[in-house]
Amino acid sequence: MPPFLSWVVIVLIAVTSMGILLARDWRWLIIFLSAQYIGVFILTLEHWPLGMSTVKVIAGWMSAAILA
């Protein structure tokens, strides 16, 4: 993965973290949390195999669905 893409994903995670802190509606919180798990998936895909990274994103989305 090119280093530029990693920095874009890190900025995405930072923006979604700020969104989670500032959002008041629970729907926006779930959207930001789901987007954050996509960013974490891309970052872990760089070091872990596809199967383990997919488990991380699916577990995150299931927790977001439970919170919703």
Long-range contacts (C-beta under 8 A, 24 or more apart in sequence): 1-42, 1-45, 1-46, 5-42, 6-43, 6-46, 9-39, 9-42, 9-43, 10-39, 10-43, 12-36, 12-38, 12-39, 13-39, 13-40, 13-43, 26-67, 26-68, 27-68, 29-67, 30-64, 30-67, 30-68, 33-60, 33-64, 33-67, 34-60, 34-61, 34-64, 36-60, 37-61, 37-64
